Amino acid sequence: MPKMKLFTLATAPAAIAMIIYVSGASAISQIAYLTYSNDDQCRELSLAKAVLNAVPFSIPILSDATQPCSDLVACAIDDSSPQCARVGGSADMEHATLSVQIRNLGKEVWECDTSNEAAGENPCDFKSPDACFASSILP
């Protein structure tokens, strides 16, 4: 099961901040990074996806946890890719629509899921940059 982290450059772990460069303070406060990892400590990086503040993006909802993490995360980048198709993903299947809210001058990232709002739940949850958590979208 892929584990993930969500952070901005202001809160990035040092090893990741060294490989991601964004110029300008205003740009830093508008971009967050969603990372998927193969391990439970979020150390074996499989994918880093830059997401813009308050701009929705979608990921196919997958359910087969026996598939390789590298194929599962391919769906987060390109839902019409051959790797995504191998795990049952496609552009035509049900997608989760997510966004991030970057608050407190880039020091806080909140993950927002529109399906939570439709269910009458709080649509946004704070994600600590130190937390390694299970994906609610990819198995």
N, C-alpha and C positions, 0 to 999 in steps of 0.2 A: 504494500500500500504506500503510495507516495506521501511523504510528509512535506510540509511547506512552511515558509516564513514570509512575512510581508514587512517591508521596511523602506525608509527613505535613506538618502545618503547621509542625512543628519544623524540617523540612528543605526546605520549599517555596521555589521561586524567588520573589524579592521581588515580581515583577509578579503572580504568582498568589496569593501570600499576602495581598496587598492586597484581592483581590476575594472571598476566602473567609473567613468569620468564624465561629469557634466559640468559645463562652464556656466558661471553666473548663479548668484544666490536665488534669483527668482525662478530659474529652471529647476533647481534642487527642490524647491518647495512645491513644485507641480508634478513631479515624477516619483512614483513608488516602484519597487521591484518585488515581484512575486516570484519566489523561487520554489522549485520542487526538488526533493531529494530522495534517494533510494533508501536511506537509513533513518532510524528513529531519532537520531541526534541532528539531522539536517546538515550533515557534513559532506555527503557524497552527492554533489550537485548534478542534477539531471537537466534542469532548465531554469533560466532566468528570463522573466518576461517583464519588460518595462510597461507600466500602465500609467496613464495620465489622470491627474486629479479630476474627479467627478465625471469622467468620460466612461460610459458603459461599455463593457466588452462581454462576449459570450463564450461559453465553453460547453461542449456536448456533455450531457449527463451520462456517465458510463457506470456499469455495475459489476464487471468481471474483474475481481481482485486477483485472479490467477495470472493475468497478463503482465508482461514486463513493464516496469516503470517507464522505460524509454519510449515505449509505444504509447502508453497512456498519456504521457505529457505531450506527445506530438499533437494530440487533439487540441491542446490548449493553444498551440501555435497555428495549426492549419487543419481544420476539421475535414478537409477534402483530400488530405495526404494519404498515400498508401499505408503508412504506419498507423494512422488513425483508423483506417478501414480494417486493418488486421485485428483490431480490438473491438470491432463492431461500431465504431464511430462514423458519422457522416454529417454532411452539411444539412441533411434533411431531418435528422433526429431531434429530439427535445434538447434544448439548450438551457443552461442557467445564465441569467443575465446578472453580471456583477459590476461593481464599480468600487473605487476607493475614495475615501475622503481624507485628505491630508490636512491636519490641523496643527495648531500651536507651532507655527513657523517651521513645519517639516518634522517636528519631534514626535508626532502621533500619527498613526495610520489606522484608519477604520475600514474594515471590509464590509461592503454593503451588498445584500442579496435581495433582489426584488421579490423573490418568492416568499421570503420571510414577511415582507410588508403585506403581500396578498393574503397570507395566512393570519394576519392580525398581530404579528410579532414585531419586535424591534428589528428594522431592516439592517441596522449597522452595528457591528461589534468592534471594539478596540482590539487591536492585535499588537502585543508587545513585540519589539524587534528581537528579543531574546527567546521568544517562545517558538517551539517546533510543534506544529499541530497537524492533525490529520485533515486532509482535504475533504470538504463536504461534497465536492463535485466528482473528483476522480477517486476510484476505490482504493 
